[in-house]
Amino acid sequence: MSPSGREKTATSVVRLLKQNRELQELNEMLTMQNRALLEEIEQLKKQLSEKQFTEPVKEGHQTLSFRMATILFIEIIGFRDITTAENSQALIDQLDDIKRHFDSIIEKYNIRKIRTIGDSIMCVGGIPVKNITNPLDVVMAALEMSYYMSEVQGSKKIWNVRMGIHTGPVTVEMSDDQKTLYDLKGETINITSRLQASTEPGKIIVSAMTYELVKDFFKTSYYAKMPVKFLGQLGMYEVLGLQDELAEDKISPNKKFKIRYCLRQFTDLQEIILDKLEKELPSYLYYHNVKHTVDVVTEAELIGIAEGINEEELLLLKTAALFHDVGHIKGYDNHEQYSTEIAREILPAYHYTPEQIDKICELIMATKMPVKPKNLLEEIICDSDLDYLGRPDFIPVSNDLYRELKEQNKVGSLNEWNKMQIKFISGHKYYTKTARMLREVNKSIQIERLSRLITPEEPAGKAT
């Protein structure tokens, strides 16, 4: 390996180790929180042990549990001074305008408002459809609200806000169609309320749980510690704004922010597409199944990092790998074209631009046999799609592909198939340096293994 290659590999390893360490720290916090909740549940069970009753679910309601939702408590300060002001009606009208603007911000970031009581507002991200980006959405909404409050009043500042944000599990009672939210329960709400109450006017304070999930996107500063039952001292952090490298202006994220947001959101997208494949792919797809898609996404990311592609290229590559075989839902032949059609239907809802979607579709079509990649990203996805040719599990994977084709009458005997595979591998080449380094050496071994599986054919007309 060249010095530059070793340097790239070392950088990738350091990055993965850092991410692993951060995930371990977050897991420890969430484990502590989960343990505390379990202890509280046990206490409640003991309290209710002498009161044997069950509360029926209300007609038309359903109770849903979410492991990760983000609560935002807002207090608008200045409300109590309205009666002493000279022009109280004008101030009340201004307060109504503020609340209406807050509602538009809440809607913009796909957050649900739970209730408004006087000068206090509670809303939540991550329900009724779970999503991994809800901490980012809620903090972005809080920043925009804070900026609005400082700008709308000019020098005559009468109103102010203080906001507390916490991420954790909640239980939600909703209508069966999930359009109406009736109630929100859980210790997460109580913690958020206490965070907000402990906050100075003009500040946005997040818990340590939320901080771990948003710190790569926002500038923050340690604020204080707050005692929480079962959790000990809970760290609190002030959100100061967007990271400089991710900001267009004070509250507007730039392209780099949006790309990182989509990379974070990819987890949700992947879960949806893999679930779709699991439910809708034909039963005869023994090779082009969920496992193959996961393999291609994983390999595309590994090769992409090793080849030094940037964050946007990595996003496009992983997305194309995720969608490249989803077209099998519509049909086997020409499935690549079907895959692009499905991608164009789904991706706009996940903040992909038209230009990005076009590039993703080009990458999908690059996997159509015979492959002729025109650039590095196309080379990476082609190498990832045929990664199995150089893997130790080549034979069982090849047999799965044979079964798939055999059930559709697209191939003859297993003997003929193995001969075809030898011919294909002999003429195949990996395009990227990374794939050649990792897999090329094994291809000669695969040819030897296939050769041993081929049985001699009886000469035509031989007497038995």
C-alpha positions as CSV (number, residue, x, y, z in Angstrom):
1,M,0.0,0.0,0.0
2,S,1.3,3.5,-0.8
3,P,2.0,6.0,2.0
4,S,-1.0,8.0,0.9
5,G,-3.2,4.9,1.0
6,R,-1.9,4.0,4.5
7,E,-2.6,7.6,5.6
8,K,-6.2,7.4,4.3
9,T,-6.8,4.1,6.0
10,A,-5.4,5.3,9.3
11,T,-7.6,8.4,9.1
12,S,-10.6,6.2,8.5
13,V,-9.8,4.0,11.4
14,V,-9.3,7.0,13.7
15,R,-12.7,8.4,12.6
16,L,-14.4,5.0,13.2
17,L,-12.8,4.7,16.6
18,K,-14.0,8.2,17.6
19,Q,-17.5,7.4,16.4
20,N,-17.4,4.1,18.3
21,R,-16.3,5.9,21.5
22,E,-19.0,8.5,21.2
23,L,-21.7,5.8,20.6
24,Q,-20.4,3.9,23.7
25,E,-20.7,7.0,25.8
26,L,-24.2,7.7,24.6
27,N,-25.1,4.0,25.1
28,E,-23.9,4.3,28.7
29,M,-26.1,7.3,29.3
30,L,-29.2,5.7,27.7
31,T,-28.6,2.5,29.7
32,M,-28.5,4.5,32.9
33,Q,-31.7,6.3,32.0
34,N,-33.3,3.0,31.1
35,R,-32.3,1.4,34.4
36,A,-33.8,4.4,36.2
37,L,-37.0,4.1,34.4
38,L,-37.2,0.3,35.1
39,E,-36.7,1.0,38.8
40,E,-39.5,3.6,38.7
41,I,-41.8,1.1,36.9
42,E,-41.1,-1.5,39.6
43,Q,-42.0,1.1,42.3
44,L,-45.2,1.9,40.5
45,K,-46.0,-1.8,40.3
46,K,-45.6,-2.1,44.0
47,Q,-47.9,0.9,44.7
48,L,-50.5,-0.6,42.4
49,S,-50.3,-4.2,43.7
50,E,-53.1,-3.6,46.1
51,K,-55.3,-1.8,43.5
52,Q,-56.0,-4.5,41.0
53,F,-57.7,-2.7,38.1
54,T,-57.2,-2.2,34.4
55,E,-58.0,1.0,32.5
56,P,-59.6,0.2,29.2
57,V,-58.3,1.9,26.1
58,K,-60.7,4.6,25.0
59,E,-62.6,3.9,21.9
60,G,-60.8,5.4,18.9
61,H,-57.5,5.8,20.8
62,Q,-54.3,3.9,20.7
63,T,-51.3,4.0,23.0
64,L,-47.9,4.2,21.3
65,S,-44.4,4.1,22.9
66,F,-41.4,5.9,21.4
67,R,-37.9,5.2,22.6
68,M,-36.5,8.5,21.4
69,A,-38.6,11.7,21.3
70,T,-37.4,15.2,21.9
71,I,-39.5,17.5,24.1
72,L,-39.3,21.3,23.9
73,F,-40.7,23.5,26.7
74,I,-41.0,27.2,25.9
75,E,-41.8,30.0,28.4
76,I,-42.6,33.4,26.9
77,I,-41.5,35.9,29.5
78,G,-43.3,39.3,29.9
79,F,-46.8,37.9,29.9
80,R,-47.4,38.8,33.6
81,D,-46.4,42.4,33.0
82,I,-49.0,43.1,30.4
83,T,-51.6,44.6,32.8
84,T,-49.2,47.2,34.0
85,A,-48.2,48.4,30.5
86,E,-49.6,51.5,29.0
87,N,-50.8,49.8,25.8
88,S,-51.7,46.3,27.1
89,Q,-54.0,45.5,24.1
90,A,-51.2,46.1,21.6
91,L,-48.9,43.9,23.7
92,I,-51.5,41.1,23.7
93,D,-51.8,41.4,20.0
94,Q,-48.0,41.2,19.7
95,L,-48.0,38.1,21.9
96,D,-50.6,36.5,19.6
97,D,-48.4,37.2,16.6
98,I,-45.4,35.6,18.4
99,K,-47.4,32.5,19.1
100,R,-48.7,32.3,15.5
101,H,-45.1,32.6,14.3
102,F,-44.0,29.9,16.7
103,D,-46.7,27.6,15.3
104,S,-45.4,28.2,11.8
105,I,-41.8,27.2,12.9
106,I,-43.2,24.1,14.7
107,E,-44.9,23.1,11.5
108,K,-41.8,23.8,9.4
109,Y,-39.7,21.4,11.4
110,N,-42.4,18.6,11.5
111,I,-42.8,19.0,15.3
112,R,-46.1,18.4,17.1
113,K,-47.5,21.0,19.5
114,I,-48.9,19.3,22.6
115,R,-50.5,22.3,24.4
116,T,-50.3,26.0,25.0
117,I,-51.2,27.3,28.5
118,G,-50.9,31.0,29.0
119,D,-47.2,31.9,28.4
120,S,-46.0,28.2,28.1
121,I,-45.8,26.0,25.1
122,M,-44.9,22.3,24.9
123,C,-44.1,20.5,21.7
124,V,-42.4,17.2,20.7
125,G,-40.3,15.9,17.8
126,G,-40.2,12.2,16.8
127,I,-43.9,11.4,16.9
128,P,-46.2,10.0,15.5
129,V,-43.6,8.7,13.0
130,K,-40.3,8.0,14.6
131,N,-37.2,9.6,13.2
132,I,-33.6,9.8,14.2
133,T,-33.3,13.5,13.4
134,N,-35.9,14.8,15.9
135,P,-33.2,16.2,18.3
136,L,-31.8,18.3,15.4
137,D,-35.2,19.4,14.3
138,V,-36.2,20.6,17.7
139,V,-33.0,22.5,18.4
140,M,-33.2,24.1,14.9
141,A,-36.8,25.2,15.7
142,A,-35.7,26.6,19.1
143,L,-32.9,28.6,17.5
144,E,-35.3,30.1,14.9
145,M,-37.8,31.0,17.7
146,S,-35.0,32.6,19.7
147,Y,-33.7,34.6,16.7
148,Y,-37.3,35.8,15.9
149,M,-37.8,37.0,19.4
150,S,-34.5,39.1,19.3
151,E,-35.2,40.5,15.9
152,V,-39.0,41.2,15.9
153,Q,-38.8,43.6,18.8
154,G,-35.8,45.7,17.8
155,S,-34.5,48.0,20.6
156,K,-37.8,48.0,22.5
157,K,-37.5,44.5,23.9
158,I,-40.5,43.5,26.0
159,W,-40.8,39.8,25.4
160,N,-38.2,37.1,26.0
161,V,-38.1,33.3,26.0
162,R,-36.4,30.5,27.9
163,M,-36.4,27.0,26.5
164,G,-35.5,23.6,27.8
165,I,-35.0,20.5,25.6
166,H,-34.6,16.9,26.5
167,T,-34.5,13.6,24.6
168,G,-35.8,10.3,25.9
169,P,-38.7,7.8,25.9
170,V,-42.3,8.8,25.9
171,T,-45.8,7.2,25.8
172,V,-48.3,8.8,23.5
173,E,-52.1,8.4,23.4
174,M,-53.4,9.2,19.9
175,S,-56.4,8.7,17.7
176,D,-56.4,5.5,15.6
177,D,-55.5,7.5,12.5
178,Q,-52.6,9.2,14.3
179,K,-53.9,12.6,13.4
180,T,-55.0,13.8,16.9
181,L,-52.7,13.6,19.9
182,Y,-54.6,13.3,23.2
183,D,-51.9,12.9,25.8
184,L,-48.1,12.6,26.3
185,K,-46.6,10.8,29.3
186,G,-43.2,9.9,30.7
187,E,-40.4,11.1,32.9
188,T,-38.9,12.8,29.8
189,I,-41.6,15.5,30.1
190,N,-40.8,16.1,33.8
191,I,-37.1,16.4,33.1
192,T,-37.7,18.9,30.2
193,S,-40.0,21.0,32.4
194,R,-37.3,21.2,35.1
195,L,-34.7,22.1,32.5
196,Q,-36.8,25.0,31.2
197,A,-37.5,26.2,34.8
198,S,-33.8,26.2,35.6
199,T,-32.9,28.3,32.5
200,E,-32.1,32.0,32.4
201,P,-34.2,34.2,30.0
202,G,-32.9,34.2,26.5
203,K,-31.2,30.8,26.7
204,I,-31.8,27.5,25.1
205,I,-30.7,24.7,27.4
206,V,-30.5,21.0,26.4
207,S,-29.9,17.9,28.5
208,A,-26.7,15.8,28.2
209,M,-28.8,13.2,26.3
210,T,-29.8,15.8,23.6
211,Y,-26.3,17.3,23.6
212,E,-24.7,14.0,22.6
213,L,-27.1,13.8,19.6
214,V,-26.6,17.4,18.4
215,K,-23.1,18.5,19.4
216,D,-21.7,17.9,15.9
217,F,-24.1,20.4,14.4
218,F,-24.3,23.2,17.0
219,K,-22.0,25.3,19.1
220,T,-22.7,24.6,22.7
221,S,-21.3,25.5,26.1
222,Y,-21.5,23.7,29.4
223,Y,-24.2,25.3,31.6
224,A,-24.7,23.5,34.9
225,K,-25.8,20.3,36.5
226,M,-29.3,19.4,37.7
227,P,-30.2,16.7,40.2
228,V,-32.6,14.1,38.7
229,K,-34.2,11.2,40.5
230,F,-32.5,7.9,39.6
231,L,-30.1,9.7,37.2
232,G,-27.9,11.6,39.6
233,Q,-26.5,14.9,38.3
234,L,-27.8,15.6,34.8
235,G,-25.5,17.8,32.7
236,M,-27.0,20.8,31.0
237,Y,-25.6,22.6,28.0
238,E,-26.5,26.0,26.3
239,V,-27.0,26.0,22.6
240,L,-25.3,29.0,21.1
241,G,-26.0,28.5,17.4
242,L,-25.0,26.6,14.4
243,Q,-21.4,25.4,13.9
244,D,-19.6,28.1,11.9
245,E,-18.8,25.6,9.1
246,L,-22.4,24.6,8.8
247,A,-24.1,28.0,8.9
248,E,-25.3,30.2,6.0
249,D,-26.2,32.9,8.5
250,K,-27.3,33.0,12.1
251,I,-30.2,30.5,11.7
252,S,-29.9,29.2,8.2
253,P,-28.0,25.9,7.6
254,N,-25.7,25.7,4.6
255,K,-25.3,22.9,2.1
256,K,-22.8,21.1,4.3
257,F,-25.3,21.0,7.2
258,K,-28.0,19.6,4.9
259,I,-25.7,16.9,3.7
260,R,-24.7,15.8,7.2
261,Y,-28.4,16.0,8.2
262,C,-29.3,13.6,5.3
263,L,-26.4,11.3,6.3
264,R,-27.9,11.2,9.8
265,Q,-31.4,10.7,8.4
266,F,-30.1,7.8,6.2
267,T,-30.7,5.5,9.1
268,D,-34.5,6.1,8.9
269,L,-34.5,5.8,5.1
270,Q,-32.6,2.6,5.2
271,E,-35.0,1.1,7.8
272,I,-38.0,2.0,5.6
273,I,-36.5,0.6,2.3
274,L,-35.2,-2.6,4.0
275,D,-38.7,-3.2,5.5
276,K,-40.2,-2.6,2.0
277,L,-37.9,-5.1,0.5
278,E,-38.6,-7.6,3.3
279,K,-42.3,-7.4,2.7
280,E,-42.6,-7.0,-1.1
281,L,-39.8,-8.8,-2.8
282,P,-40.8,-12.1,-4.6
283,S,-40.0,-15.3,-2.6
284,Y,-37.7,-16.6,-5.4
285,L,-35.1,-13.9,-4.8
286,Y,-32.5,-15.9,-2.9
287,Y,-29.7,-13.6,-4.0
288,H,-31.2,-10.2,-4.7
289,N,-32.7,-9.9,-1.2
290,V,-32.4,-7.7,1.9
291,K,-29.0,-9.2,2.8
292,H,-27.5,-8.4,-0.6
293,T,-28.7,-4.8,-0.3
294,V,-27.2,-4.4,3.2
295,D,-23.9,-6.0,1.9
296,V,-23.7,-3.5,-1.0
297,V,-24.5,-0.5,1.2
298,T,-21.8,-1.5,3.7
299,E,-19.2,-2.2,1.1
300,A,-20.0,1.0,-0.8
301,E,-19.4,3.0,2.4
302,L,-16.1,1.2,3.2
303,I,-14.7,1.5,-0.3
304,G,-15.9,5.1,-0.5
305,I,-14.1,6.1,2.7
306,A,-11.0,4.3,1.6
307,E,-11.1,6.0,-1.8
308,G,-11.3,9.5,-0.1
309,I,-14.7,10.6,-1.4
310,N,-16.4,13.6,0.3
311,E,-19.5,13.6,2.5
312,E,-22.0,14.4,-0.3
313,E,-20.5,11.8,-2.6
314,L,-20.8,9.3,0.3
315,L,-24.5,10.2,0.8
316,L,-25.2,9.8,-2.9
317,L,-23.3,6.5,-3.1
318,K,-25.0,4.9,0.0
319,T,-28.4,6.0,-1.2
320,A,-27.9,4.5,-4.7
321,A,-26.7,1.3,-3.1
322,L,-29.8,1.2,-0.9
323,F,-32.1,1.6,-3.9
324,H,-30.2,-0.2,-6.6
325,D,-32.2,-3.4,-6.3
326,V,-35.5,-2.2,-5.0
327,G,-36.9,-2.3,-8.5
328,H,-37.1,-6.1,-8.2
329,I,-40.4,-5.4,-6.5
330,K,-41.8,-4.3,-9.8
331,G,-40.0,-6.8,-12.1
332,Y,-36.8,-8.8,-12.5
333,D,-35.7,-7.7,-16.0
334,N,-34.9,-4.0,-16.2
335,H,-35.1,-3.7,-12.5
336,E,-32.5,-1.0,-12.5
337,Q,-34.9,1.3,-14.3
338,Y,-37.7,0.4,-11.9
339,S,-35.3,1.2,-9.0
340,T,-34.8,4.8,-10.3
341,E,-38.5,5.3,-10.6
342,I,-39.0,4.3,-6.9
343,A,-36.1,6.4,-5.8
344,R,-37.6,9.5,-7.6
345,E,-40.9,8.8,-5.8
346,I,-39.4,8.5,-2.3
347,L,-36.3,10.7,-2.0
348,P,-37.9,14.2,-2.3
349,A,-39.5,13.6,1.1
350,Y,-36.1,13.1,2.6
351,H,-34.6,16.5,1.6
352,Y,-32.7,15.2,-1.5
353,T,-32.4,17.9,-4.2
354,P,-33.4,17.1,-7.8
355,E,-29.7,17.3,-8.8
356,Q,-28.8,14.8,-6.1
357,I,-31.6,12.4,-7.2
358,D,-30.5,12.6,-10.8
359,K,-26.9,11.5,-9.7
360,I,-28.3,8.7,-7.5
361,C,-30.3,7.4,-10.5
362,E,-27.2,7.5,-12.7
363,L,-25.4,5.4,-10.1
364,I,-28.2,2.9,-10.0
365,M,-28.2,2.5,-13.8
366,A,-24.4,2.0,-13.7
367,T,-25.0,-1.4,-12.1
368,K,-26.8,-2.7,-15.1
369,M,-24.9,-5.5,-16.8
370,P,-22.6,-5.3,-18.6
371,V,-21.2,-2.5,-16.4
372,K,-19.3,0.4,-17.9
373,P,-18.6,2.9,-15.1
374,K,-17.7,6.4,-16.2
375,N,-16.4,7.9,-12.9
376,L,-15.1,6.9,-9.4
377,L,-18.6,6.7,-7.8
378,E,-19.8,4.4,-10.5
379,E,-16.7,2.3,-10.1
380,I,-17.3,2.0,-6.4
381,I,-20.9,0.9,-6.7
382,C,-20.1,-1.6,-9.4
383,D,-17.3,-3.1,-7.3
384,S,-19.6,-3.2,-4.2
385,D,-22.4,-4.9,-6.2
386,L,-20.0,-7.7,-7.2
387,D,-18.0,-7.8,-4.0
388,Y,-19.1,-11.4,-3.4
389,L,-16.8,-12.6,-6.3
390,G,-13.8,-12.2,-4.0
391,R,-15.3,-13.1,-0.7
392,P,-14.8,-16.4,1.2
393,D,-18.6,-17.1,1.1
394,F,-18.6,-16.9,-2.7
395,I,-19.8,-20.5,-3.3
396,P,-23.0,-20.4,-1.2
397,V,-23.8,-16.9,-2.5
398,S,-23.3,-18.1,-6.1
399,N,-25.5,-21.1,-5.4
400,D,-28.2,-18.7,-4.1
401,L,-28.0,-16.7,-7.4
402,Y,-28.3,-20.0,-9.3
403,R,-31.4,-21.0,-7.4
404,E,-32.9,-17.6,-8.2
405,L,-32.3,-17.9,-11.9
406,K,-33.3,-21.6,-12.1
407,E,-36.7,-20.9,-10.6
408,Q,-37.3,-18.4,-13.5
409,N,-35.9,-20.8,-16.1
410,K,-33.1,-18.4,-16.9
411,V,-30.2,-21.0,-16.5
412,G,-29.6,-24.7,-17.1
413,S,-27.8,-27.2,-14.9
414,L,-25.6,-26.4,-12.0
415,N,-22.7,-27.7,-14.0
416,E,-23.4,-25.2,-16.7
417,W,-23.8,-22.5,-14.2
418,N,-20.4,-23.2,-12.6
419,K,-18.8,-23.0,-16.0
420,M,-20.5,-19.7,-16.7
421,Q,-19.2,-18.4,-13.4
422,I,-15.6,-19.4,-14.2
423,K,-15.9,-17.6,-17.5
424,F,-17.4,-14.5,-15.8
425,I,-14.8,-14.3,-13.1
426,S,-12.0,-14.8,-15.5
427,G,-13.1,-11.8,-17.5
428,H,-14.1,-9.6,-14.5
429,K,-12.0,-6.9,-13.0
430,Y,-12.4,-4.6,-10.0
431,Y,-12.1,-0.9,-10.8
432,T,-11.1,0.7,-7.5
433,K,-7.7,0.3,-5.9
434,T,-9.4,-0.6,-2.6
435,A,-11.5,-3.5,-4.2
436,R,-8.5,-4.8,-6.1
437,M,-6.4,-4.8,-2.9
438,L,-9.2,-6.6,-0.8
439,R,-10.8,-9.0,-3.3
440,E,-8.8,-9.5,-6.5
441,V,-6.4,-12.0,-5.0
442,N,-9.3,-14.3,-4.1
443,K,-10.7,-14.6,-7.6
444,S,-8.2,-17.2,-8.7
445,I,-9.1,-19.2,-5.6
446,Q,-12.8,-19.0,-6.6
447,I,-11.9,-20.3,-10.1
448,E,-10.1,-23.3,-8.5
449,R,-13.0,-24.0,-6.2
450,L,-15.5,-23.9,-9.0
451,S,-13.4,-26.1,-11.2
452,R,-13.4,-28.8,-8.5
453,L,-17.2,-28.7,-8.5
454,I,-17.6,-29.3,-12.2
455,T,-18.3,-32.9,-13.1
456,P,-17.1,-34.5,-16.4
457,E,-19.9,-34.9,-18.9
458,E,-20.6,-38.2,-20.5
459,P,-19.7,-38.3,-24.3
460,A,-22.7,-38.3,-26.5
461,G,-23.9,-41.7,-27.6
462,K,-21.8,-43.6,-25.0
463,A,-23.2,-47.0,-24.2
464,T,-24.3,-47.7,-20.6
